[in-house]
Amino acid sequence: MAVGRENKTFEMAVEAVKIEADAYMVCLTHALSTEREEVMGLLIGEVEDDNIAHIYSVIMLQRLDKRKDRVEISPEQLSDASSQAERLGLLTSKQRPMRVIGWYHSHPHITVWPSHVDLRTQAMYQCMDKGFVGLIFSCFNTDPNMSGHLKVYCFQSMNMRSEGGPPQYQRAEIELQIVRTQVLSKATLNSLSELPQILSKEEEEAYRNTLSSKDLLTAVHNSTVFTKALCQLMEVMCGPLLQTLENRLQVNLKNTAALETEKEALEREVEKLKKELQSSS
């Protein structure tokens, strides 16, 4: 950890975070789904005995209020996520119930560092679970050479207030490790399939909020904007996502064929050894 060595309580909470590559891909896909507002979700996993938080899956959340600089989660969403975590844990490689151990959100077009609101939110979660961690995906940024880049930051909040003073939160960086996975878990496939549904529901709710207008021209305009948003969603999200899964399927088929060939070669080798043993006896 680059920050927070003087805070012993924090050191005892989480020493490092490991995230499965397929779960990381879901977070990244969600963060890149829109560059206009922030998105967020919850991290599902468990904290191991050596104070290592291991993330196996994620839950993408529908935004209550679409803002470019802030995200919120309702108590109802958090409660529902707790029950979902147990079910998703059974769909991962560990195949056992898990819990919510963190949250993630995006910072489109801005720095990766957590804002004072992020630090306060993180501190609130840590009051309920000292092992709770946060991930920030800074995306849609360009350097002077106009090449896009993405940064990921894993953190917790430390309260550096003086005795009797108001809270003064500072970020504490936590080491983040991406664990390679050979296959996509069922939990990951479910999350990827839910992303277009979540985004379309957000657009639908935004459109429903405009239906109270009595002006015909305004109603036609709002309907057109809604239709355009759905078409854009299909173009920039559904199409590429489907292509990605099809490409992954082709890779899996090639790997399966290679394994079948290797299996046949090993079976021939076994039969050859059996014959040699029989002839020698």
C-alpha positions as CSV (number, residue, x, y, z in Angstrom):
1,M,0.0,0.0,0.0
2,A,1.4,3.4,-1.0
3,V,-0.6,5.3,1.7
4,G,-1.7,4.8,5.2
5,R,1.1,2.8,6.8
6,E,0.7,4.9,9.9
7,N,-2.9,3.7,10.4
8,K,-2.7,0.3,12.0
9,T,-6.4,-0.2,12.0
10,F,-6.5,0.2,8.3
11,E,-3.6,-2.1,7.7
12,M,-5.4,-4.9,9.6
13,A,-8.5,-4.4,7.4
14,V,-7.4,-5.3,3.8
15,E,-3.8,-5.7,2.7
16,A,-4.5,-6.3,-1.0
17,V,-7.4,-7.0,-3.4
18,K,-7.5,-9.8,-6.0
19,I,-10.1,-9.6,-8.7
20,E,-10.9,-12.4,-11.2
21,A,-10.2,-11.3,-14.8
22,D,-13.8,-12.0,-15.9
23,A,-15.2,-9.9,-13.1
24,Y,-12.8,-7.1,-14.0
25,M,-14.0,-7.3,-17.6
26,V,-17.6,-6.7,-16.4
27,C,-16.5,-3.7,-14.4
28,L,-14.6,-2.3,-17.4
29,T,-17.5,-3.0,-19.8
30,H,-19.9,-1.2,-17.5
31,A,-17.5,1.8,-17.0
32,L,-17.2,2.2,-20.8
33,S,-20.9,1.9,-21.5
34,T,-21.4,5.7,-21.2
35,E,-19.1,8.7,-21.1
36,R,-21.8,11.2,-20.1
37,E,-22.5,10.0,-16.5
38,E,-20.9,7.9,-13.8
39,V,-22.0,4.3,-13.4
40,M,-21.6,2.0,-10.4
41,G,-21.9,-1.5,-9.1
42,L,-21.1,-3.8,-6.2
43,L,-18.2,-6.2,-5.8
44,I,-19.0,-9.8,-4.7
45,G,-16.5,-12.0,-3.0
46,E,-14.9,-12.8,0.4
47,V,-12.1,-11.6,2.6
48,E,-9.6,-14.4,3.2
49,D,-7.8,-15.1,6.5
50,D,-4.6,-13.3,5.3
51,N,-6.6,-10.0,4.9
52,I,-6.8,-10.4,1.1
53,A,-10.1,-9.4,-0.4
54,H,-10.9,-11.7,-3.4
55,I,-13.6,-10.5,-5.9
56,Y,-15.3,-13.2,-7.9
57,S,-18.3,-11.4,-9.4
58,V,-20.1,-8.0,-9.6
59,I,-23.6,-6.7,-9.5
60,M,-24.3,-3.8,-11.9
61,L,-26.8,-1.3,-10.5
62,Q,-29.4,0.8,-12.2
63,R,-28.8,4.5,-11.5
64,L,-31.3,6.3,-9.4
65,D,-30.2,9.7,-10.7
66,K,-28.0,10.0,-13.8
67,R,-25.3,12.5,-13.0
68,K,-21.9,13.1,-14.6
69,D,-20.2,13.6,-11.2
70,R,-22.0,11.5,-8.7
71,V,-23.6,8.1,-8.1
72,E,-25.9,6.8,-5.4
73,I,-27.1,3.5,-4.1
74,S,-30.4,3.1,-2.2
75,P,-30.8,0.9,0.9
76,E,-33.1,-1.3,-1.1
77,Q,-30.5,-2.0,-3.7
78,L,-27.9,-2.8,-1.1
79,S,-30.3,-5.1,0.7
80,D,-31.2,-6.9,-2.5
81,A,-27.6,-7.2,-3.5
82,S,-26.8,-9.0,-0.2
83,S,-29.3,-11.8,-1.2
84,Q,-28.0,-11.8,-4.8
85,A,-24.4,-12.2,-3.6
86,E,-25.2,-15.6,-2.1
87,R,-26.7,-16.8,-5.3
88,L,-23.9,-15.4,-7.5
89,G,-21.3,-17.0,-5.3
90,L,-22.7,-20.4,-6.3
91,L,-22.1,-19.6,-10.0
92,T,-18.4,-18.8,-9.6
93,S,-15.5,-21.1,-9.5
94,K,-15.7,-21.4,-5.7
95,Q,-19.4,-22.5,-5.8
96,R,-20.3,-21.2,-2.4
97,P,-22.3,-18.3,-1.0
98,M,-20.5,-14.9,-0.9
99,R,-21.2,-11.4,0.2
100,V,-20.8,-7.8,-0.9
101,I,-17.2,-6.7,-0.1
102,G,-16.9,-3.5,-2.1
103,W,-18.2,-1.1,-4.7
104,Y,-17.0,0.3,-8.0
105,H,-17.9,3.4,-10.1
106,S,-16.6,5.3,-13.1
107,H,-15.0,8.7,-13.5
108,P,-15.5,9.6,-17.2
109,H,-13.3,12.4,-18.4
110,I,-11.9,13.1,-14.9
111,T,-9.0,12.0,-12.7
112,V,-9.0,8.6,-11.0
113,W,-8.6,10.0,-7.5
114,P,-11.7,9.7,-5.2
115,S,-13.6,12.9,-4.5
116,H,-14.5,14.0,-1.0
117,V,-18.0,12.6,-1.7
118,D,-16.4,9.2,-2.7
119,L,-14.3,9.2,0.5
120,R,-17.3,10.0,2.7
121,T,-19.3,7.2,1.0
122,Q,-16.5,4.8,1.3
123,A,-16.1,5.7,5.0
124,M,-19.8,5.0,5.5
125,Y,-19.5,1.5,4.0
126,Q,-16.4,0.8,6.2
127,C,-18.5,1.6,9.3
128,M,-20.6,-1.4,8.4
129,D,-17.7,-3.6,7.2
130,K,-14.1,-2.6,7.8
131,G,-13.0,-4.8,4.9
132,F,-15.2,-2.9,2.4
133,V,-13.1,-1.6,-0.6
134,G,-13.7,0.8,-3.5
135,L,-12.6,0.7,-7.1
136,I,-12.6,3.7,-9.5
137,F,-12.3,3.4,-13.2
138,S,-11.1,6.6,-14.9
139,C,-12.0,6.4,-18.6
140,F,-12.5,8.4,-21.7
141,N,-9.4,10.5,-21.0
142,T,-6.9,11.5,-23.6
143,D,-3.3,12.6,-23.3
144,P,-1.7,15.4,-25.4
145,N,-1.0,12.8,-28.1
146,M,-4.8,12.1,-28.2
147,S,-4.4,8.5,-27.2
148,G,-7.0,7.1,-24.9
149,H,-6.0,5.6,-21.6
150,L,-7.8,4.0,-18.6
151,K,-6.7,4.0,-15.0
152,V,-8.0,1.9,-12.1
153,Y,-7.6,2.9,-8.4
154,C,-8.4,0.7,-5.4
155,F,-8.8,2.4,-2.1
156,Q,-10.3,2.8,1.4
157,S,-10.9,5.9,3.5
158,M,-8.9,6.9,6.6
159,N,-10.2,9.4,9.1
160,M,-7.3,11.7,10.0
161,R,-9.3,14.0,12.2
162,S,-7.7,15.4,15.4
163,E,-9.3,14.4,18.7
164,G,-12.8,16.0,19.0
165,G,-12.6,17.5,15.5
166,P,-14.8,16.9,12.4
167,P,-14.0,14.0,10.1
168,Q,-11.1,14.5,7.7
169,Y,-11.0,11.6,5.2
170,Q,-8.0,10.8,3.2
171,R,-7.6,8.1,0.5
172,A,-5.5,5.0,1.2
173,E,-4.4,3.1,-1.8
174,I,-4.6,-0.7,-1.8
175,E,-2.7,-3.0,-4.1
176,L,-4.9,-4.5,-6.8
177,Q,-4.1,-7.8,-8.6
178,I,-6.0,-9.2,-11.6
179,V,-6.2,-13.0,-11.4
180,R,-6.2,-14.7,-14.8
181,T,-9.2,-16.9,-15.6
182,Q,-9.5,-19.5,-18.3
183,V,-13.3,-19.3,-18.7
184,L,-16.2,-17.0,-18.2
185,S,-18.2,-17.9,-15.1
186,K,-22.0,-18.1,-15.3
187,A,-22.2,-15.1,-13.0
188,T,-20.1,-13.1,-15.5
189,L,-22.3,-14.2,-18.4
190,N,-25.4,-13.2,-16.5
191,S,-24.0,-9.8,-15.6
192,L,-23.0,-9.1,-19.3
193,S,-26.4,-10.0,-20.5
194,E,-28.1,-7.8,-17.9
195,L,-26.1,-4.7,-18.9
196,P,-28.2,-3.7,-22.0
197,Q,-31.3,-4.3,-20.0
198,I,-30.2,-2.0,-17.2
199,L,-29.2,0.8,-19.6
200,S,-32.5,0.4,-21.5
201,K,-34.5,0.6,-18.2
202,E,-32.7,3.8,-17.3
203,E,-33.6,5.4,-20.6
204,E,-37.2,4.1,-20.3
205,E,-37.6,5.6,-16.8
206,A,-36.2,8.9,-18.0
207,Y,-38.7,8.9,-20.9
208,R,-41.6,8.0,-18.5
209,N,-40.8,11.1,-16.4
210,T,-41.6,13.3,-19.5
211,L,-45.0,11.8,-20.3
212,S,-46.8,14.3,-18.1
213,S,-46.1,17.0,-20.7
214,K,-49.3,18.1,-22.5
215,D,-47.5,19.8,-25.3
216,L,-47.7,17.7,-28.5
217,L,-44.4,19.0,-30.0
218,T,-42.6,18.3,-26.7
219,A,-44.0,14.8,-26.5
220,V,-42.9,14.1,-30.1
221,H,-39.4,15.4,-29.3
222,N,-39.1,13.3,-26.1
223,S,-40.3,10.2,-28.0
224,T,-37.7,10.8,-30.7
225,V,-34.9,11.3,-28.2
226,F,-35.9,8.0,-26.4
227,T,-35.9,6.1,-29.7
228,K,-32.5,7.5,-30.6
229,A,-31.1,6.5,-27.2
230,L,-32.3,2.9,-27.7
231,C,-30.8,2.8,-31.2
232,Q,-27.5,4.1,-30.0
233,L,-27.6,1.5,-27.2
234,M,-28.0,-1.2,-29.7
235,E,-25.2,0.2,-31.8
236,V,-22.5,0.9,-29.2
237,M,-23.4,-1.7,-26.6
238,C,-25.4,-4.7,-27.8
239,G,-23.6,-5.2,-31.1
240,P,-20.0,-5.1,-29.8
241,L,-21.0,-7.1,-26.7
242,L,-22.5,-9.9,-28.9
243,Q,-19.4,-9.8,-31.2
244,T,-17.2,-10.2,-28.1
245,L,-19.1,-13.2,-26.9
246,E,-19.0,-14.7,-30.4
247,N,-15.3,-14.2,-30.6
248,R,-14.9,-15.8,-27.2
249,L,-17.0,-18.8,-28.4
250,Q,-14.7,-19.3,-31.4
251,V,-11.6,-19.2,-29.1
252,N,-13.3,-21.8,-26.9
253,L,-14.1,-24.0,-29.8
254,K,-10.4,-23.9,-31.0
255,N,-9.2,-24.7,-27.5
256,T,-11.7,-27.6,-27.3
257,A,-10.5,-29.0,-30.6
258,A,-6.8,-28.7,-29.4
259,L,-7.7,-30.5,-26.2
260,E,-9.5,-33.3,-28.0
261,T,-6.5,-33.8,-30.2
262,E,-4.2,-33.9,-27.2
263,K,-6.6,-36.4,-25.5
264,E,-6.5,-38.7,-28.5
265,A,-2.7,-38.6,-28.6
266,L,-2.5,-39.4,-24.9
267,E,-5.0,-42.3,-25.3
268,R,-2.8,-43.7,-28.1
269,E,0.2,-43.4,-25.9
270,V,-1.6,-45.2,-23.1
271,E,-2.6,-48.0,-25.4
272,K,1.0,-48.3,-26.7
273,L,2.3,-48.5,-23.1
274,K,-0.3,-51.2,-22.2
275,K,0.8,-53.3,-25.1
276,E,4.4,-53.0,-24.2
277,L,3.7,-54.0,-20.6
278,Q,1.7,-57.0,-21.8
279,S,4.4,-58.2,-24.2
280,S,7.1,-57.8,-21.6
281,S,5.1,-59.9,-19.1
